[in-house]
Amino acid sequence: MNRNMRAVEITAFGGPEVLQLGERPVPQPGEGELLIRVAASGINRPDVLQRMGHYAPPPGTSDLPGLEVAGVVESGDAAAMAAAGIRVGDRVCALVAGGGYAQWCVAPVVQCLPVPEGFSDVEAASLPETFFTVWSNVFDRGRLQPGESLLVQGGTSGIGVTAVQLARALGATVIATAGSDAKCAACLELGAHHAINYKSQDFVVEAKRITGGKGVDVVLDMVAGDYVAREVECLAEDGRIVIIAVQGGVKGDFNAGLVLRRRLTITGSTLRPRPVAFKGAIARALREHVWPLLSEGAVRPVIHSTFEAARAADAHALMESNQHIGKIVLTW
């Protein structure tokens, strides 16, 4: 029997007001997939870009926005679920390539993780996109090690609060930038060892001062543009810059001589188009290394606001205002 569901649709490319509650058929899980009855959907910056027409979903995926959900498993590929130890009725959170702003969502089984003990649906829905992204970029690509230093550009964003807490919990020295003294205080409260107000301080000068002139080992950069040249200046020998967004633009000059002399690495990635198997490997690493930290309370979700799904436009307007600290979540 075909069922319909409520879903937040992008009715045209444009401002937050183009997000409207509509009706869609409930999706059906295929091979290696399961169906989640969604309780909460996380909001992320790529959703805003998709709404504006700047970030098309990968071919074959839902045109609905939403990259992370939490809810209850309703049905799915029995063999894949058995192999993953997931049963109908389990509470899970999942990373998806689209379709998260809806009452039901299909997800690859290997991209699902159990809701950590004691977590609400809203807290669980805030986890997948930022934790998959931070693990893949800071720890896999950036190779951050205990005892090294990490500079997080934008420490109060969803990505930022995750990076600050994870790096601190796993033994790194964390320096975060933020755009106000209040946000800097929030970074310190989350576990950053140092916070730099980039509107009143030069993060290059401060990063060098904090590290005793050595420079930082890894930079997590969501800005790009002219930030890259400045980040090259404040990297230690064998330092790494990992670019995961280009809010400051796609072009910038930098001193290639420093890259040579200090043996620097400039890398980056986008997670959404990567294969299911790649994301499944991240999920396994998270379950082994990070989910225990969540259960113990060593790392915690930071929820700024929740909105009923019908108010998705208001949620996007808040994200674009940059006034939030932590995650914004829709509830169904």
Secondary structure in CASP SS format (residue, H / E / C, confidence):
PFRMAT SS
TARGET T0000
AUTHOR 0000-0000-0000
METHOD secondary structure of the structure
MODEL  1
M C 1.00
N C 1.00
R C 1.00
N E 1.00
M E 1.00
R E 1.00
A E 1.00
V E 1.00
E E 1.00
I E 1.00
T C 1.00
A C 1.00
F C 1.00
G C 1.00
G C 1.00
P H 1.00
E H 1.00
V H 1.00
L E 1.00
Q E 1.00
L E 1.00
G E 1.00
E E 1.00
R E 1.00
P E 1.00
V C 1.00
P C 1.00
Q C 1.00
P C 1.00
G C 1.00
E C 1.00
G C 1.00
E E 1.00
L E 1.00
L E 1.00
I E 1.00
R E 1.00
V E 1.00
A E 1.00
A E 1.00
S E 1.00
G E 1.00
I E 1.00
N C 1.00
R H 1.00
P H 1.00
D H 1.00
V H 1.00
L H 1.00
Q H 1.00
R H 1.00
M C 1.00
G C 1.00
H C 1.00
Y C 1.00
A C 1.00
P C 1.00
P C 1.00
P C 1.00
G C 1.00
T C 1.00
S C 1.00
D C 1.00
L C 1.00
P C 1.00
G C 1.00
L C 1.00
E E 1.00
V E 1.00
A E 1.00
G E 1.00
V E 1.00
V E 1.00
E E 1.00
S E 1.00
G E 1.00
D C 1.00
A H 1.00
A H 1.00
A H 1.00
M H 1.00
A H 1.00
A H 1.00
A H 1.00
G C 1.00
I C 1.00
R C 1.00
V C 1.00
G C 1.00
D C 1.00
R E 1.00
V E 1.00
C E 1.00
A E 1.00
L E 1.00
V C 1.00
A C 1.00
G C 1.00
G C 1.00
G C 1.00
Y C 1.00
A E 1.00
Q C 1.00
W E 1.00
C E 1.00
V E 1.00
A E 1.00
P E 1.00
V H 1.00
V H 1.00
Q H 1.00
C E 1.00
L E 1.00
P E 1.00
V C 1.00
P C 1.00
E C 1.00
G C 1.00
F C 1.00
S C 1.00
D H 1.00
V H 1.00
E H 1.00
A H 1.00
A H 1.00
S C 1.00
L C 1.00
P H 1.00
E H 1.00
T H 1.00
F H 1.00
F H 1.00
T H 1.00
V H 1.00
W H 1.00
S H 1.00
N H 1.00
V H 1.00
F H 1.00
D H 1.00
R H 1.00
G C 1.00
R C 1.00
L C 1.00
Q C 1.00
P C 1.00
G C 1.00
E C 1.00
S E 1.00
L E 1.00
L E 1.00
V E 1.00
Q E 1.00
G C 1.00
G C 1.00
T C 1.00
S C 1.00
G H 1.00
I H 1.00
G H 1.00
V H 1.00
T H 1.00
A H 1.00
V H 1.00
Q H 1.00
L H 1.00
A H 1.00
R H 1.00
A H 1.00
L C 1.00
G C 1.00
A C 1.00
T E 1.00
V E 1.00
I E 1.00
A E 1.00
T E 1.00
A E 1.00
G C 1.00
S C 1.00
D H 1.00
A H 1.00
K H 1.00
C H 1.00
A H 1.00
A H 1.00
C H 1.00
L H 1.00
E H 1.00
L H 1.00
G C 1.00
A C 1.00
H C 1.00
H E 1.00
A E 1.00
I E 1.00
N E 1.00
Y C 1.00
K C 1.00
S C 1.00
Q C 1.00
D C 1.00
F H 1.00
V H 1.00
V H 1.00
E H 1.00
A H 1.00
K H 1.00
R H 1.00
I H 1.00
T C 1.00
G C 1.00
G C 1.00
K C 1.00
G C 1.00
V E 1.00
D E 1.00
V E 1.00
V E 1.00
L E 1.00
D E 1.00
M C 1.00
V C 1.00
A C 1.00
G C 1.00
D C 1.00
Y H 1.00
V H 1.00
A H 1.00
R H 1.00
E H 1.00
V H 1.00
E H 1.00
C C 1.00
L E 1.00
A E 1.00
E E 1.00
D E 1.00
G E 1.00
R E 1.00
I E 1.00
V E 1.00
I E 1.00
I C 1.00
A C 1.00
V C 1.00
Q C 1.00
G C 1.00
G C 1.00
V C 1.00
K C 1.00
G C 1.00
D C 1.00
F C 1.00
N C 1.00
A H 1.00
G H 1.00
L H 1.00
V H 1.00
L H 1.00
R H 1.00
R H 1.00
R C 1.00
L C 1.00
T E 1.00
I E 1.00
T E 1.00
G E 1.00
S C 1.00
T C 1.00
L C 1.00
R C 1.00
P C 1.00
R C 1.00
P C 1.00
V H 1.00
A H 1.00
F H 1.00
K H 1.00
G H 1.00
A H 1.00
I H 1.00
A H 1.00
R H 1.00
A H 1.00
L H 1.00
R H 1.00
E H 1.00
H H 1.00
V C 1.00
W H 1.00
P H 1.00
L H 1.00
L H 1.00
S H 1.00
E H 1.00
G C 1.00
A C 1.00
V C 1.00
R C 1.00
P C 1.00
V C 1.00
I E 1.00
H E 1.00
S E 1.00
T E 1.00
F E 1.00
E E 1.00
A H 1.00
A H 1.00
R H 1.00
A H 1.00
A H 1.00
D H 1.00
A H 1.00
H H 1.00
A H 1.00
L H 1.00
M H 1.00
E H 1.00
S H 1.00
N C 1.00
Q C 1.00
H C 1.00
I C 1.00
G C 1.00
K E 1.00
I E 1.00
V E 1.00
L E 1.00
T E 1.00
W C 1.00
END
